[in-house]
Amino acid sequence: MSLAGIYSLRMMGLFLILPVFSLYAEHLEHTTPFLIGLAIGAYGLTQALLQIPFGLLSDRFGRKPIITIGLLLFALGSVIAANADSIIGIIIGRAMQGSGAIAAAIMALAADLTQEENRTKAMATIGLTIGVSFAVSMVLGPILNNWIGVDGIFWLTAVLAIAGIILLRFGVPDPEKTSLHRDAESVPGYFSSVLSNAQLLRLDFSIFTLHMMLTASFVVLPFVLRDYADLKTIHHWYIYLPVLLLSMMIMVPFIIVAEKRRRIKEVLVGAVITLGLAQTGLMLFFRSITGIFLSLLLFFIAFNVLEAILPSLVAKFCEADKKGTALGIYSTSQFLGAFIGGMAGGGIYGAFGIQWVFGFCIAVAVVWALVAKTLQKPRYLSSYMINLGTMDASQAGSIEQRLRQQAGVAEAVVNADDKVAYLKVDRRVVDTDDLHKIVAEMIDSETAVGGPALT
């Protein structure tokens, strides 16, 4: 929970300006619509470039030192942006905020502090904070803008970063040891294999496109609400709060259908089409507050559904021991999408006007729907891990072969260095208690014949 708190404090710092920045930036020196979009999305480029390297550095120099450095960089970027009197200064500050790319290091620390059997729950808890942070930021951003202004919001994000360092120091336990966790971290040797997986590339394109559409839309949405819906900036949360609450409730049945009824591809394609319909509504009815509300409701229902099912699909399509690498590349694609979306939204707005930003998003949704339709139907498998203890390569091979023969086990990779069995299992078939019994029996048999004991 403390790591989730650190993650959420940082994400709030990035998201708080999203619903109000465009209105603030139009009064800065040297502002153009393109530069407004670049300022909104600049964090995405540095985040994308540095998050995997930060995770790798945390393997070598320790999790907490690297996370602390990342939070200090984020605080520095916030201070630069708070003191900037030109759009260029804001862009530099936002890029510096993104350079504090601690997501991978936080996930690695969470892996150090959790048992294999509980790790998925821990990662889900941390991942949930992203959605909560976004929703809170959409509501608080307009209110804080009225109280302290956008420069004050940047100062607040610097304070949040320092609060994150304090929480890291006093709220997060020190791990007994730091080791590589293939389920939570990127492994450079796996990059070529993951990047050659056509299904994973489709999912990387999906998250890239989703965040490109989100960021492009929020370049112009503040102007739409103020200038066409006649809604004062402080009242923009009147739209965002009910939209986000309703969308979170409405998304639940779709997630159940996707996972429990095993219709995840159909739900994915339907959500992409819904995004296109939402953008069509914004393009046609951006002068109507009712049209804006209904279009945003459709958008965020689809957005929340996709945010939930896309990582699940990544886990289903990647190999058992390559989940961390697949999710690292997936996350990098997400932040690149935010960067490109900011530039595209600002550039199109400056050249053609507000409507055509939404028109661009419609075109993107059409392409995405065509790509999504080519996605293979996934196997409905879950990741599962068993801690095995010390062993040699021969013992690892024997355990791996035995696990592969068990009902409900689709894949098994036993890594002697990690001391872990990485499995892909069908939860409807597999008996995890039996898997643990099999491992225990093999450990006992090795010990009985005088071989090295597996701990």
C-alpha positions in Angstrom: 0.0 0.0 0.0 2.9 2.4 0.7 4.3 1.7 -2.8 0.9 2.3 -4.3 0.8 5.6 -2.4 4.1 6.7 -3.9 3.0 5.7 -7.3 -0.3 7.6 -7.0 1.4 10.7 -5.6 3.6 10.8 -8.7 0.8 10.1 -11.1 -1.4 12.8 -9.6 1.5 15.2 -10.1 1.5 14.4 -13.8 -2.3 14.4 -14.3 -3.5 17.4 -12.2 -2.7 19.9 -14.9 -4.4 17.9 -17.7 -7.9 19.4 -17.4 -6.7 23.0 -17.1 -3.2 23.5 -18.6 -4.4 24.5 -22.1 -6.3 27.5 -20.6 -3.3 28.5 -18.6 -0.8 28.1 -21.4 -2.6 30.4 -23.9 -1.4 33.4 -21.9 2.3 32.4 -21.7 5.0 33.9 -23.8 5.7 32.4 -27.3 2.7 30.1 -27.0 1.3 28.2 -30.0 -1.2 25.4 -30.0 1.5 23.0 -31.0 3.7 24.0 -28.1 0.7 23.7 -25.7 0.3 20.1 -26.9 4.0 19.5 -26.6 4.0 20.8 -23.1 1.2 18.5 -22.1 2.8 15.4 -23.6 6.5 16.1 -23.1 6.7 14.0 -19.9 5.7 11.0 -22.1 8.9 11.0 -24.2 11.3 11.1 -21.2 9.2 8.6 -19.3 9.2 6.2 -22.3 13.0 6.5 -22.8 14.0 6.1 -19.2 11.6 3.8 -17.4 13.2 0.6 -18.5 16.8 1.9 -17.9 15.7 3.1 -14.4 14.5 -0.4 -13.7 17.7 -2.0 -14.8 19.7 0.5 -12.7 17.7 -0.4 -9.7 18.9 -4.0 -10.1 22.5 -2.8 -9.8 22.3 0.1 -7.3 19.3 -0.8 -5.2 15.6 0.0 -5.5 15.2 2.8 -3.0 18.2 4.9 -4.2 16.9 4.9 -7.8 13.3 5.6 -6.8 14.6 8.5 -4.6 16.6 9.9 -7.5 13.5 9.6 -9.7 11.3 11.5 -7.3 13.9 14.2 -6.9 14.0 14.6 -10.7 10.3 14.8 -10.7 10.3 17.5 -8.0 13.0 19.5 -9.9 10.9 19.4 -13.0 7.9 20.6 -11.1 9.9 23.6 -9.6 11.2 24.5 -13.1 7.6 24.5 -14.5 6.3 26.4 -11.5 8.8 29.2 -12.1 8.5 29.3 -15.9 7.1 32.4 -17.5 7.2 30.9 -21.1 5.8 27.8 -22.7 9.4 26.7 -23.4 10.1 26.6 -19.6 7.0 24.6 -19.0 8.1 22.1 -21.7 11.5 21.7 -20.1 9.9 21.3 -16.7 7.4 18.6 -17.9 10.2 16.7 -19.7 12.2 16.8 -16.4 9.1 15.5 -14.6 9.0 12.5 -16.9 12.7 11.8 -16.5 11.9 10.7 -13.0 10.7 7.4 -14.5 10.3 5.2 -11.4 7.5 2.9 -12.4 9.7 -0.1 -13.3 11.8 0.4 -10.1 8.6 0.5 -8.0 7.3 -2.7 -9.5 10.7 -4.4 -8.9 10.7 -3.3 -5.3 7.2 -4.6 -4.9 8.4 -7.9 -6.3 11.3 -8.0 -3.8 8.8 -7.5 -1.0 6.1 -10.0 -2.0 5.9 -13.8 -2.2 5.4 -15.2 -5.7 1.9 -16.4 -4.9 0.8 -12.9 -3.8 2.6 -10.8 -6.4 -0.2 -10.5 -8.9 -2.4 -9.0 -6.2 0.3 -6.6 -5.2 0.9 -5.5 -8.8 -2.9 -5.1 -9.3 -3.1 -2.9 -6.2 -0.4 -0.6 -7.5 -1.9 -0.6 -11.0 -5.3 0.4 -9.6 -3.8 3.6 -8.2 -3.2 4.9 -11.8 -6.9 4.9 -12.5 -7.8 6.4 -9.1 -5.1 9.1 -9.5 -6.4 10.0 -12.9 -10.0 10.3 -11.7 -9.0 12.4 -8.6 -6.9 14.6 -10.8 -9.7 15.3 -13.2 -11.9 16.6 -10.4 -9.2 18.3 -8.3 -7.4 20.0 -11.2 -10.1 22.7 -12.0 -10.7 23.3 -8.2 -7.0 23.7 -7.4 -6.5 25.9 -10.5 -9.1 28.3 -9.0 -7.4 28.3 -5.6 -3.7 28.3 -6.4 -3.4 28.5 -10.2 -1.4 26.2 -12.5 1.9 27.4 -11.1 0.6 26.6 -7.7 -0.3 23.1 -8.9 3.3 22.6 -10.1 4.5 23.6 -6.6 2.1 21.2 -5.1 3.4 18.4 -7.3 6.9 19.1 -6.0 5.6 18.8 -2.5 3.9 15.5 -3.5 7.2 14.2 -4.8 9.0 15.0 -1.5 6.1 13.3 0.4 6.8 10.3 -1.8 10.4 10.3 -0.7 9.3 10.4 3.0 6.9 7.6 2.5 9.6 5.6 0.7 12.0 6.1 3.6 9.6 5.5 6.5 6.7 3.5 5.0 8.3 0.9 2.7 10.3 -1.9 4.3 13.8 -2.7 3.1 13.9 -5.9 1.1 16.0 -8.7 2.5 17.6 -9.1 -0.9 17.3 -7.6 -4.4 17.0 -10.0 -7.2 15.7 -10.2 -10.8 12.0 -11.0 -11.1 11.2 -12.0 -14.7 7.5 -11.5 -14.0 7.9 -7.9 -12.9 11.0 -6.6 -14.7 12.3 -6.2 -18.2 15.1 -8.5 -19.2 17.2 -7.1 -22.1 17.9 -10.6 -23.5 14.1 -11.0 -24.0 13.5 -7.8 -26.0 13.9 -9.4 -29.4 11.6 -12.3 -28.6 8.9 -10.0 -27.2 9.2 -7.5 -30.1 8.8 -10.3 -32.6 5.5 -11.4 -31.1 2.9 -10.1 -33.5 0.1 -10.3 -30.9 2.0 -8.3 -28.3 2.8 -5.7 -30.9 -0.9 -5.3 -31.6 -1.4 -4.7 -27.9 1.5 -2.2 -27.7 -0.2 -0.4 -30.6 -3.4 -0.4 -28.7 -2.1 1.2 -25.6 -0.1 3.7 -27.7 -3.2 4.7 -29.6 -5.4 4.9 -26.4 -3.1 7.4 -24.7 -2.5 9.3 -27.9 -6.3 9.8 -28.2 -6.6 10.7 -24.5 -3.8 13.3 -24.6 -4.9 14.8 -28.0 -8.4 15.2 -26.7 -7.3 17.0 -23.5 -5.4 19.6 -25.5 -8.7 21.0 -26.7 -11.4 19.8 -24.2 -10.7 22.6 -21.7 -11.4 25.1 -24.5 -14.5 23.2 -25.5 -16.0 23.3 -22.0 -15.1 27.0 -21.5 -15.8 28.5 -24.9 -18.6 26.3 -26.3 -20.3 24.8 -23.2 -20.0 28.2 -21.3 -18.7 26.4 -18.3 -16.3 28.3 -16.0 -13.0 26.6 -15.5 -13.7 26.0 -11.8 -16.9 24.2 -12.7 -15.4 21.8 -15.3 -15.4 19.1 -12.6 -19.2 19.2 -12.8 -18.7 17.2 -16.0 -15.7 15.1 -15.0 -16.9 13.8 -11.7 -20.2 12.2 -12.8 -18.7 11.0 -16.0 -15.9 9.2 -14.2 -18.1 7.8 -11.5 -20.7 6.5 -13.9 -18.1 5.1 -16.3 -16.4 3.1 -13.5 -19.7 1.6 -12.6 -20.8 0.8 -16.1 -17.5 -0.8 -17.1 -17.8 -3.6 -14.5 -20.2 -5.8 -16.5 -18.0 -5.6 -19.6 -15.0 -6.7 -17.6 -17.0 -9.7 -16.3 -18.1 -10.6 -19.8 -14.5 -10.3 -21.1 -12.9 -12.5 -18.4 -15.6 -14.8 -17.0 -17.5 -15.3 -20.3 -14.2 -15.4 -22.2 -15.2 -12.8 -24.7 -12.2 -10.5 -24.3 -11.5 -9.9 -28.0 -15.1 -9.0 -28.7 -15.1 -6.6 -25.7 -11.8 -5.1 -27.0 -13.1 -4.5 -30.5 -16.4 -3.1 -29.1 -14.6 -0.7 -26.8 -12.5 0.6 -29.7 -15.6 1.2 -31.8 -17.1 3.0 -28.8 -14.1 5.3 -28.6 -14.7 6.2 -32.2 -18.4 6.9 -31.6 -17.4 9.1 -28.6 -15.0 11.1 -30.7 -17.7 11.4 -33.4 -20.1 12.8 -30.8 -17.5 15.3 -29.6 -16.8 16.4 -33.2 -20.5 16.9 -34.0 -21.9 18.1 -30.7 -19.0 20.0 -29.1 -21.2 23.1 -28.8 -23.8 21.2 -26.6 -23.0 20.5 -23.0 -25.3 17.5 -23.2 -23.5 16.2 -26.2 -20.2 16.7 -24.5 -21.3 14.9 -21.4 -22.7 11.9 -23.2 -19.7 11.7 -25.5 -17.3 11.8 -22.6 -19.3 9.2 -20.8 -18.9 6.9 -23.8 -15.2 7.7 -24.0 -14.4 6.9 -20.4 -16.5 3.7 -20.3 -14.4 2.4 -23.2 -11.2 3.9 -21.8 -11.6 2.2 -18.4 -12.5 -1.1 -20.0 -9.4 -1.0 -22.2 -7.2 0.0 -19.3 -8.4 -3.1 -17.5 -8.3 -5.7 -20.3 -5.2 -4.7 -22.3 -2.6 -5.7 -19.5 -4.6 -8.9 -19.0 -4.2 -9.6 -22.7 -0.4 -8.9 -22.5 -0.1 -11.5 -19.8 -2.1 -14.0 -21.8 -0.1 -13.7 -25.0 3.4 -13.5 -23.6 5.5 -16.5 -22.6 5.5 -17.6 -19.0 8.8 -16.0 -18.0 8.6 -12.9 -20.2 5.7 -11.1 -18.6 7.9 -8.4 -17.0 9.6 -7.6 -20.3 6.3 -7.6 -22.3 4.7 -5.2 -19.8 7.8 -3.0 -19.8 7.6 -2.5 -23.6 3.8 -2.1 -23.3 4.2 0.7 -20.7 6.9 2.4 -22.9 4.3 2.4 -25.8 1.8 4.0 -23.5 4.0 6.9 -22.7 5.1 7.4 -26.3 1.4 7.6 -27.1 0.9 10.4 -24.6 3.9 12.3 -26.2 2.7 11.9 -29.8 -0.9 12.6 -28.8 0.1 16.0 -27.3 2.0 17.0 -30.4 -0.7 15.8 -32.8 -3.5 17.4 -30.8 -1.7 20.8 -30.6 -0.6 20.7 -34.2 -4.0 19.8 -35.6 -5.8 22.3 -33.3 -3.5 25.1 -34.5 -3.8 24.2 -38.2 -7.4 23.2 -38.6 -9.4 23.9 -35.4 -10.9 22.0 -32.5 -13.3 19.8 -34.5 -10.4 18.2 -36.5 -8.6 17.1 -33.3 -11.7 14.9 -32.7 -11.7 14.0 -36.4 -8.1 12.8 -36.1 -9.1 10.6 -33.2 -12.0 9.1 -35.2 -9.5 8.2 -38.0 -7.1 6.7 -35.4 -10.0 4.7 -33.9 -10.9 3.2 -37.3 -7.3 2.1 -37.9 -7.2 0.7 -34.4 -10.5 -1.3 -34.8 -9.1 -2.9 -38.0 -5.9 -3.9 -36.1 -7.9 -5.2 -33.1 -10.0 -7.4 -35.4 -6.8 -9.2 -36.5 -5.9 -10.1 -32.9 -6.0 -13.8 -32.3 -8.4 -15.1 -29.7 -6.3 -15.6 -26.6 -5.9 -18.6 -24.4 -7.5 -17.8 -21.1 -4.5 -18.5 -19.0 -3.2 -16.9 -15.8 0.3 -16.4 -14.6 1.3 -18.5 -11.6 4.7 -18.8 -9.8 6.1 -21.3 -7.3 9.2 -20.5 -5.2 11.5 -23.5 -5.5 14.7 -22.5 -3.7 18.3 -23.5 -4.6 18.8 -26.0 -7.4 21.0 -26.9 -10.3 20.1 -26.8 -14.0 19.4 -30.6 -14.1 17.0 -30.4 -11.2 15.3 -27.4 -12.7 14.8 -29.3 -16.0 13.2 -32.3 -14.1 10.8 -30.1 -12.2 9.9 -28.2 -15.4 9.1 -31.4 -17.3 6.9 -32.7 -14.5 5.0 -29.5 -14.2 4.3 -29.4 -17.9 2.5 -32.8 -17.6 0.0 -31.5 -15.1 -3.6 -30.8 -16.1 -4.3 -27.1 -16.6 -0.6 -26.2 -17.1 -0.1 -24.8 -20.6 3.5 -23.5 -20.1 6.2 -24.1 -17.5 9.6 -22.5 -17.3 11.8 -23.3 -14.3 14.8 -21.0 -13.9 17.6 -22.2 -11.6 19.0 -18.7 -11.1 15.7 -17.2 -10.1 14.7 -20.3 -8.0 11.2 -19.9 -9.4 8.8 -21.9 -11.6 7.0 -19.6 -14.0 3.7 -21.1 -15.2 0.8 -20.3 -17.5 -2.3 -22.1 -16.1 -6.0 -22.5 -16.8 -7.6 -21.6 -13.5 -10.7 -23.7 -14.4 -8.7 -26.8 -14.6 -5.5 -26.5 -12.6 -5.2 -27.6 -9.0 -2.5 -25.3 -7.5 -2.3 -27.4 -4.3 -1.3 -30.4 -6.5 1.4 -28.4 -8.1 2.9 -27.5 -4.8 2.6 -31.2 -3.7 4.4 -32.3 -6.8 7.2 -29.8 -6.2 7.5 -30.9 -2.6 7.7 -34.6 -3.6 10.5 -33.9 -6.1 12.3 -31.9 -3.5 12.0 -34.8 -1.0 13.2 -37.3 -3.6 16.3 -35.2 -4.4 17.1 -35.0 -0.7 16.5 -38.7 -0.2 19.1 -39.7 -2.8 21.7 -37.4 -1.3 21.3 -34.6 -3.8 21.4 -30.9 -2.8 18.3 -30.0 -0.8 15.8 -27.6 -2.4 14.8 -25.0 0.1 
